[in-house]
Amino acid sequence: MNKFLFPFLLLFGLFVTAQSKVGGIVLDEFDQPVAFANVIFKNSSQGTITNDDGRFYMESENTYETLLVSFIGYEDQEITLTRKVNYDMKVIMKEATENLQEVVVISGKQSKKNNPAVDILRKIWAKKRQNGVRQFKQYKYDKYEKVEFDLNTIDSALMKRKIFKGLEFVFQDLDTSRITGKTYLPIFLNETFSQVHGDNLLNEEKEKVLGNKNSGFDNNQAIIAFVEDLYQDYDVYDNYLKIFDKSFTSPISRTGVDTYNYALRDSAFIDNKWCYNIVYYPRRKNELTFKGDFWVNDSTYALKEINMEVTKSANINWVKEIYIEQEFDVVNDSVFLLKRDYMLSDFSFRKKEQSRGVYGKRTTVYNDYVFDEVKPKEFYRKENNPFDPAVMNQDSTFWARNRLEALNKDEKGVYQLLDTLKTVPKFKSYYNLVEVLGSGYVEIDKWDMDIGSVYDFFGYNDAEGPRFRVGARTFFGQNDPWRLEGYMAYGIFDKKFKHGLAGKFLLDKKSRLIVSGGHRRDIEQLGVSLTSTNDVLGRSIASSSVLTVGANNKLTNINLSAFAVEIEPVTNLRVGLGTTFRTLSSALPDDFSLEYIDPTSATGLSSEIKQLEMNALIIYTPGKKTIGYGVERRNINDTYSTLLLNYSRGIQGTLDSDFNYDKVQFSYSQPWQIGGFGRLYSTIELGKTFGDVPLGLLSVVPGNQTFFTTYGTFANLDFYEFVTDTYATLHLEHNFNGRLFSRIPFLRKLNLREIVGLRGAWGDLSDSNIALSSPTNVPLIAPNDRIYYEWSVGVGNIFKIFRIDFNFRGNYLDTPDARPFGITGSFGFSF
């Protein structure tokens, strides 16, 4: 997810007709809130559960005269509803005094034994693979999805603010949420209709998007990618549900009995099926859990309905409420299939009841299930682009035929509202500001050009001192088949101009055949990555390190020309061939020498390297999802693994190139969701250079002399502290997402997150390579005696945006100027 887009979308964001609306608070006789009390309209299956503060709100399209409030251990309360709208209700629960021997009090932790709700839960586990589409060899169904964003908690004070002067007409059609009771204003709507095919034998699934429509942001893939990443599919039968990049324990999970309290509340006929009603709530605070209830059939033990509300104390940022409803359709006596999935999220900077925010609402409707239609394996491998013009330009007839749920009045009004807003200069200014902050580029429409990135404008390093950079790129639209980009930079100390220019051309959309090339003359910090990169315009750490640890003077002048051809014959498998020619020399010769023995030189030494290199590259990213069909696409998930294999051949003689050598490099990165214990990131890198090369072409174990936490580097190593021609490194970083801190009372409310890391490197350096670079003033040391390692413990989510890591060096402590301990940090917006 774009880390800049979300907070600014939230900042910028500042008539379903219901017959019965109720809201208020449930208290005990001592004026203490009663959390997780059951609130239902009498003689119905429509209900909700009070939150941690005892508050509730719900509404119905039907008219009801009585509200029933219950909680085991208290007397049931029936409240007569004198009006259709009943807000600010105060319900007092009295402790039960009769039949106490038959009452099971569920206000605290519940026993897992002799609990009928847990017995039913175990039967759900036993049957879950026999329910839904899992019980068929193949399946197909239609899927309609609409995602809407609304500005909520609208009041007169907000309407009168200067930011809305000239935009007052947007407040004409306000509505009230049936979940929270807050007023809201729709500001964005996206609709998608698709067909989903799956094969349980092949373990394959493919969604083919047939239509996509959104209000006012057709070309803004940053917003669309944000929406796609935000609302990914989940299955409540899974043990853990990924929502907003967090792993929540499902109430139907096999580990649910350790996470939730369960109680059997009721039983009734729903769609002529006898079902049990089970209420659940978390055993502990601050964990990623839900509260709610579900209805389950008494014979198939398949879910009929489930309501899930994220607990207020859950360790998740920028989200005040998450509410989920799922309904399952009874196809026949033994088949229950997902029919409708509704999710409401209340995004806000604060979790206070009256704080303003943005609603994100997703409604997904499923229909026309077909089973056991066999499709060849190749069918699932063909790529489908939901943003193809044929898909984006469907007419009104298509949508009238394929909307599985009609738009209500306020949803229909979103399209007209955004069309009107786009003509208002003030709104366009706000929208452009959000775009700049999110993308880093200032769009110049009349030139079809973007200026930026604004985040690269200023930098600092020892060679250049203060550095200023201005860049630009062509931009005709999100799906440009070609793009040119360049920059100019100037250093105050060295008084030199630097530049970079690159171009990419998409020659074939189907195979994604791309030709690219460019040239760059600049200053670079080599040795911050083991795996080679030929990115002509990559922003080097050399231009951004304002504050560093120790002397950061090992900088290199680079003059790089590159050309490459890339193709994607199979989805997520990229194959590339390229060539580069680079000239390397020290940017600070008095402090950092790249000299090597050169018998052809008059002095026997050379301080400049000229090198022609050919390379072949294979990158495989299974599970990666992208949008767009132009030369540049956007990723919409981060759960995929990456396998990289690179072969490089140095060629001596041509263009006065200096060395012959062969280099092979391999890396594998994988994120792992460890159930409810957070996420582990892992990377392993291997490489070897065959042939004799000087320091400038060797593999440097990546150090980090900045104060920023950078995954893939070694926080306690200086640049060029270890130099190798053969290496193996491992990086492990696990974020517990507050799982441990949530069990410590005085830390619980801070919602901090614990992070641990372990990093190791082994490498070797041949005697001939040591001899070749002997004139340099850089110690040529490889960690071949024993594996170098370091470990770290960190605390994240400090004030929701900061992270601090404490890094400890495990060995090689006798190395001159070795750093046994260091502190690094980072900041960013994340859930």
N, C-alpha and C positions, 0 to 999 in steps of 0.2 A: 504494500500500500504506500502511496505517496505520503511521506511523513510530513510534508509541508502542507499538502492540500487539505487534510482533514481539519486542523485547527482553524484555518482561515475560512473554509467552507462553513464550519460551525459558527465562527464569528460573524460571517456575512449573513448567515441564515436568520440572525436575530429576528351538500347538506344531506350527511346521512341522517335520516329522520328516526328518532328513537321515541318510543312511547313511555318507557320507564327508565328514569335515571336516579341512582342513589349514590351517596358518598358520605363519608364521615369517619368516625374513630370508634373503636371498641375498647372499653376500659373495664378493669375489675373494680371491686368495691373500695379499693384503696387508691383509685385513680391511676393505676399502673396500666400501660398498654397491654393488650392481649394479642400477642403475635400469633399468626397462623390460625386464627379463628375462621370458621367456615361461614360464609355469607351467601345465601342463595335466595332466589325468588321462590316462594312457597309453591309447591305442586309443579315444579319445573326441574330441569337438569342444568339450568343456567346459574352459575355461581362463581365466586372468587374466594380468595383467602386474604386476610389482612396481612400487611407487610410487617417488618420488624417493629415499626412504631404503632402498630394497631390500626393503621389507616386502610381504607378500602374505597374503591369506586368501581361501578359497573353500570351498564345500561342494556336495554333490550328493545327490540322492535315491537315486542308484545307489551300489553298493559297488564301489570300485576298489582294486586291490592295489599299483599302481605310480604314482608321480608323476614326470613328466618335466619337467626344468628345462633351458632352452636359451637361448643368446644367441650370435648370430653373432660369431665370434672366440674363443669358448670351447668346450670340450668339453661335450657333452650329459651331464647328470647324471640317472641313474635312481635313485629312492629307493623302496625297498620300504616299503609302508604296513603295519605290523604290527597296527595297531588302526584302528578306524573313525574315531576322533578323534585327530588328531596336531597338537598345538599346539607353539609355541616351537621349530619346526624351524630348523636352521642349515645352510644349503646352501652349500658352498664350490665356486666355479667355477674350473676350471683353464684357463689359456690354451691354445688349440689349437696343436699342434706339427706336425700332419700336414696335407698337402694345402693349405698356406697359399695356394698360387697360385690355388685355387678359392674361397677364402673372401673374402666382402665384409664388411669390418668396419663395423658400423653404430653404433658407440658415440659417434660425433660427427656432424657435419653430412654429409649424403649428397648425392652428385651428382644433379642432376635429369636428366642424360643417361645413356643406356645403363642405365637402371634399370627392370627389368621391372614393378615395382610401379607406377611412375609411368606407364608405358605403359598399364597396365590402368586406372589412374585417369583418364587422358585419354579412354578408351573409355566410362567411366562418365559423364563429362561429356557426351559426344556423344549418349548414349542416355537421359539422365535425363528428358527431356521425353516420352519414349516409355514410361516406366515408371510404375507406380502409377495412380492415378485420373486423372492428367493426359492419358492417351491416349484418354479417352472424352469425348464431348460433354457428357453429364450423368452423374451418379453419385448413389447413395444407399447408406447402410450404417447398421447398428446400432452403437452405441458404448456400452460399459459402463465406468465409471470408478470406482475406489475410492481415496480418499486417507486415509492413516492417519498419525497422529503417535504416537511412542513415546518414553518416557523411556529413555535408554540408559546403559550403563556402570553397571549396578546392582551394588552390593556391600554387604557387611554394615555397613560404616561409614555408608553412606547410609541404609540401612534403620533404623539406630538413632538418626538425628537427631531432634531434638525436633519439627521441622516435620511429621514423619510419625507422631507419637504419636497413637494412636487410629485411624490409617489403615493399620495393618500388614497388613490383609487384602488390600490391593491388590497385594502382592508374592507372592501365592500362585501365580500363573501367569506365571512369567518364561520367556522364550525367548531364543534366540541368533540373531543376524543371519547369514544365509548369505553376506553380502558382507564384513562386517567382523569377525565372530566375537564381537561384544560382546553382553552380555545386555541385554534391553530389556523395557519394560513398556508395552503399548498404552494410550493415554489418549484417543484421539479417532479416529473413523472416519466418513467421509462417502462415500455411494454415489450415483451418478447414472447413469440409463439414458436415452439419447436417440437420436433418429434424425437423421442428417446428410444434407442434400440439397445438391448443388452443380451449378453449370452453368459449364463452362469457356469457353463462348462468351460468356456474359454476365458472366463473372468474378464470380460471386455464390456465396455459401455460407451456409447457414442450419442451425443446430443447434436442433432442437426437443426440449426436455427433457420426458420423459414421466413421470419419477419421480426424486425426490430424498429421501434419508434420511440423517440423521446422528445420532451418539450424544450425546445430552444437551445439544446447543446449538442446538436447532431454531429458536429465535427470535433468536439472536445473529448478526446480519448482519455485525458487525465481524469475527468469526472467519471466517464464511463468505466474506466479501469478501476477507479476507487469503488464504484458501486459493485462491480463484479467481484472484487476482492473482499468487500465488506460482507456480502451476502452469498456465501457459498453453501452448497447443499449439505445436509446432514441427515442421519438416520437415527431416530430415537432408540432403536433396538441396539445400536452400537454402545459399547461401554463408555465411550467418551465422545462428546460432541464439540467440534471445532467451531467456535463462534467468536468473531472479531480476533482471530489469531490466538485465542485462548482455548484451553481444553477443559470443558465442563464435564463433570461426572453426570451421566444420564441417570434419571430416576429409575430407568429400567435396567441399569447396569448390574452385572454380577457382583460388582463391588459396592452396590448401592446400600446394602444392609450395614456397611461400615461407615457410610457417609450420611445416610438419611434415617429419619424416624418414619415408620409407616403405621397407618391405622385404617382399618376397614370401617368406612363411614356409612355406606348405604348400598342398596341394590334396587334395580328397577329395570323395566323394559325400555330399551332404546332401539328404534326401528325394528320392533318385534323380536328383539334379541335380549335375553336376560343377561344383565351385566352387573358386575360389582364395581362400587366406587371406592377408591383408595386415596387417602390424603397423605401427603408426604411433606417433610420439611427437614432442613439440615441439622445434623448433630452438633456441628461446630460453626462458628462465625468465621468470616474472612476467607473462606474457601470458595472455589469456583463451583457453586451449587445453585439449585433451583428450589422453589417451593411451589406447591400446587396440588393437583389431583388428576386422576385418570380413571376412565371407565374401561373395564376389560370383560370380554365375553366369558361366560361360565363354562363353556365346553371346549372352544378352540384356544382359549386364553390368548386371543388376539386383541390388541388395543382397538377400542371403538372411538374414544376421544381422549385427548391429553392436553392439559394446560400446564405451562411451565413459566414461572416468573423468577428471574434472577434475584437472589436475595440482596438487600440493600448493602449488606456488609461485604459482598463479594469483592475480591481484589481485582478490580477492573477500572481503568481510567476513562474519563470523559463520557461515561454512560451512566445515567441515573436510573433508567428502567429498561428492562428487556422482558417482553411478554410474548409467549409463543402459544398458539393454538393449533392443534392438528386434529382433523376429522378423518375417519376411515370409513369407506363404503363397504356395505355387505353385498358382495357379488353373488354368493350362494351360501349354503349352510356352513361352509368351511373356509371361505376365502374372504379376507378383509384386506382391502387395498387403500392406500393413501388417496384421499379425495381432495383435501384442501389443507394448506399450510399457511398460517398467518403469523407474522412476526412484527412486533412493534418495538422500536428502540427509541429511547429519549436521550439524545446526546446533549451534554451540557458541561460547562467548565466546572460547575459546582453541583453537589448532590442535594442542596437544600430544596425543600418542597416547592418554593415559589421561584426558583431560579429559572431564567429563560433558556431555551435551547432549541434544538431541531429534532423533530420526529423523523425517523426513518422507518417506513412501513413497507414490508414485502408481503404480497399475497401470491401464492402459487396454487393453481388449480390443475388437477390431473384428470384425464378422461380417455375414453376409447382404448381400454387395455386390450391387447391382443397377445396371445401366447403361442410358443412353440413354432414360430416362423424362423427357420434357419437362414442365417446370413453368413457368407464366407468370411474368413478372418480378415481378408484384405479390405472388406467393407469398413471395418472398425479402424483401419489405419489411414483412411483417406481424410485429409484435413478439411474442415468446414469453417469458413470465416463468417462470423455473424455480422461483420461490418462490410460485406460486399455490397456494392450499390444496388444490386437486384434485391437484396434482403432489406436494405434500409429504405427503399422507395416503394414499399407496398401501399396500394391505394386503400380508400375507406371501405371498399367492398371486401377486401381481404380481411380487414380487422373486424368488420361486422359479422363475418362468417366464422372467424377463429377466436374471438374473445370468448373464453369459457366462463367469464364472469363480467357482466356489463359494468361500464364505468358509472359511478354515481355522479351527482351534480358537481361536487367540488373537483372531482378528478377530470371531468370534461372541461371545467373552467381553467385548468392548469395550462392547456395548450393555448387558449386564447389569451390568458394572462401573460405568458412568456412572450408571445408574439407582439403584444402591446409593449411590454417592458423593453424589448430590444430596440424599440424606436425612441426610448427616453434617454437623452444624453447622460443624465445623472446615473441611471442604472448601468449604462455601458461603462461609465468610469469605475463604478464599484466592481463590476464584473472583470474589467481589465486589470484592476489592482489585485484581485484574487488570483487571476491567471499568472501575473508576474511573480507573486510570492510563491505560487505553487510550482511553476516551471523554471523560474529564474530568467525568463526572456521577456523583453518588451516587444510586442508585436507591432510592426509598421505595415498596415494593410495595403497602402497605396504602392509600396515598394515590394510587396510579397516577401518580406524579410523580417527576421527577428534579430534584435540586438541583445547581446548577453554572452555568457551568463553573468548576471549582476553579482552572483556570489564569488566570481573569480576576479573581480575588479582589483582587489588589493591583496598583496602578499609580501612576504619578507624572507630573505635568506642572507647568509654571510657574504655571498659573492655579489649580489645585486643590491643589497640593502632594501629599502622600500621599493616595491615593484607594482606597476599599474598595467592592467591588461584590459583591452576592449576587443570584443568579438562580435561576429554576426553570422547568420545562416539564412539560406533561402527557405521560405516556408509558404507554399501555395495552399497547403491543406494537410490534414493529419496523415493522409495516405499518399504523399508525394512519391512518385516512382524514382525520383533522384533528388539529391540534396548536396549542396555545396556549403562548406563552413570554413571559417578562418578567424584568425586573431592577430593582433599586434600587442606587444608588451615592451615596457621600457624599465630598465633598472637605474636607480638614482646613483648608486655607488660606481658601477662599471660604465655607466653612460652609454649603454648599448641597446639597440632595438632587437627584439626577437619576434619571430613570426611563425605561423603555422597555417597550412591550407590543405584541405582534404575534400574529396568528393566520393559519393556512393551512387551507383546506378543499378536499379533493379531491371534486369533484362527479361526475366521470365517469372511471372507470378506463381505459376503452378509449382515449379521446381525451386523457386526463390533463388534464381541465379543472379548473383550480385557481383559487380566489378567495382573495386574501390582502389583509391590511391591518394598519395599526398606527400607533402614535404614539411619538415619542421626544423627550425634552428632555434635552440633554446638551452636553458640550463636545467639539469635533471639530477635528482638524487637516485643513483643506481643502487641496487641492493635492497629495495623495499619489497621485492617480490621475486620468488625463485622462478616461477613460470614466466617465460618470456612473453612480452606483449609488443605488438607492432602498431599500437594505437597512436596515430600520428598526433592527435589533438588531446591526448590524455593530460589532465592537469597534474603535474608532478607535485609530490610532497615538498619539493625544494622551494616552491613558490608560496607555501601556505604555513610554514613553520615559524610563526612569530616568536614563540617561546620554545626553547629546547633544553634538554638536559646535556650538559657538557658541550664540548666544541662540535658544532655541526658544520664542519668545513670540508667534508669529503664530497664535493660537488663536481659534476662533469658537464663540460660543453658537449652538446650532441647536435650533429647535423644529419638528419635522417630522411631518407626517401624510401617510400614503400609502395608496392603494388600487390593486389591480391584478387583472387577469384574464389567465390564461395557458392556452394549449392546445398540445398536441403532435399535430398532424394526421398527421404522418409521423414515424416513428422518428428521434429525434435532431434534429428540427426544431421549435423552440419559438417560438411567436408570442405576444406579450403586448401588452396595452393597459393603461395606468395613468394615474393622476393623483397629483400631490403638491402639498402646500402647505407652504412653509417660511418661517420667519422667521430671519434671520441678523443677528448683531451681534458686535462684537469682544468676546472674553473678557478682554482686557487693553488697554483703550482708550488708555492712556498710551503703550504700546509699539507697538500695531498698530491702524491706523485703517482702517475700511471706509467712510469718508465719501465721499459723491458729491454732485454739484450737483443740487439739487431746487428748481425754481422755485416749487413749490406750498408749500414750507416757509417759515415765518416768517423763518428765518435764511438761507434759500437753500441750506441743506445738510441732508442726512439721514445718519444713521449706522446706520440699520436698514433691512433689505431684507425686504419681504414679497412672496412670489412664488408664484403658481399656475402649475403646469406640467402639460401633457398630454404623454404620450409613447407611442410605438409602438416595439416592440423585436422583432427577429428574431435568434435564435441558432441556428446550425447547427453540430453537432458530429459529423461523419461518423466512424464507427468507434468511437464511445464505447460502452462497455458498462456496464450498471448491473444491480443486483439490487434486488428489492423491488417492491411494487406499491402502497405507501401514498403519503401526501402527500410524504414525503421518501424519497429513494432513495440508495443508495451507489454510487459509481463503483468499478469493479474493474480499470480500466486507465488509463494515462496517455499512450497513444500516439496519441491522436486530435487532430485539428486543431479549432480553434474560430474561427468567423466570426461577427462581431457587427455588426449594423446598428441604429443607434438614431436615431430622429427625435424631437425635443422641440419643443413649441410653448409659449412663454410667453404668458400671457393677462393683459392689463392691465385693471384696473377691478374685476373680479369678486373678492369678498372683500378689497377694497382692495389687490389685487395691483398691483405697481409698473411692470412692463415688458412690452412686446410684443417678441418675438424668435422666431427659428427657429434650431434647432441640429441639425446632422447629424454623426454620428460613426460611424466604421467601424474595426474592428480585426480582424486576422487573426493567429492564433498557431499555430505548427506545430513539433512536435518532429521532428527528422530523425536517423535512425540512419545514420551515415556508415561503413558497413561495420564493420571492426574498429578504426576510429579514434575511436570514442566517439559521443556524442550532441550534436547542435546544437539549441539552443532559439532560435526566432526569433519576433519579434512586430513587426508594423507597425501604427501607429495614425494615422488621419487624422481631421480634424474642422474644422468651420467654424461660426461663429455669425453669423447674419444679423440685423442690428439693433444698436442701442446698448444696452449693459448695463454695470453698474458692476463693480468689482473682484470682489465676492463671487460674480458669475455668469460671470466670464471663465474661460478654460481655462489653468490654471497648469501649466507643465512640471514634472513630479514631481521634487522634490528629496529628499534623504535626509540628515538631520542626526543619525541614530542611528549606532551602531557595528555595526549588523546589516546584512549583505548582503541586499538586497531586490530581487528581479528585477522589472523594470518601472519602477524609479526610477533617478535619476542620482545616483551616490554623491558627486560633487563639487559638487553644486548645493545651495544653501540653499533653504528654502521661500520661494516667491514671488520667486525671483531672476529668472525669466523668466515673463512673463504674456502670453497670446496670445488672439486671437479666431479665428485660423486657424493650424493646426499640422499637422505630420507628424513622427512619431518612429519610430525603428528600434532594436530591441534584439536583439543577437546574443550568445549565450553558448555556448561549446563546452567540453565536458568530455571530455578525451582518455582518461579512465579508466586513467591510468598507462602509456599506450602509449609515451610518450617517456622517462619516468623509468626504465622497465624496462630500458632500454638503457644506463643509467649504473650501473656496478658498485656504487659506494658508496651509491647511493640505492635500489638494487633491492630490498633486503630490507625497506625501510620501507613499501613498497606505497602510496606517495603518489600522488596524482592531480593532474594539471595542468589548469588551467581558464583560458581566455582569454575576454575579453568586449570588445565594441565597442558603443557606444551613441551615437546621434546625434539631434538635434532641430532642426527648422527651424520658425519661426513668425513671425507678423506681428500687428500691433495697429494698428487704424485710428486716425486722428487724432481722430475724434469720440469714440471710447472712451477715449482718453488724456485728452481734455478733460473727459469726464464724471466721471472718477475723479481729477481733478487735486488735490482737497483731501487725498487720502490721503498718508500718509507712507511708502508703499511705492513704490520706484522702478519705474516702468512701462516695462520693457525687454523687447523681444521679440528672439529670435535671427534677425532677418531680413537682417542684413548678410552673414552667412555661417552655415553649418550649425554649430551647437555640437556638439562631440563629446568623448568621453572613452573611455579604454580601460583595461583591467585585466588583470592576471595574478594567478592565485591558486593556492594549494596546498590540496588537499582530502585527506580521509582521514587527517588527523593524529590519531594515537591512535584511528583508526577513526571518530571522531565530529566532529572539528573541521575547519573550513575557514577560511582567511585569504585575503583579497583585497587586492591593492595597486592602488589606483585613481589614474589619472593624467588630469588635465584637459588637453585638447588645445588649446584656444583660449579667447578671452574672458578672458585672464589679467589684463587691465588693469581688470576690473570690481572696484569696491571690495570688500574682504574676500574676494576670490576664493580658493578653496581649490585649489591646484595639485596636491595630493597628499593622499591619505587612505587609511586602513586600516579595512576592515570585516571582519566574520567571521560565522559561523553555526555551528550544531551540530545534529546529528540522527543518526538511525540509518538507514543504507542499506547495501545489499549492495555 
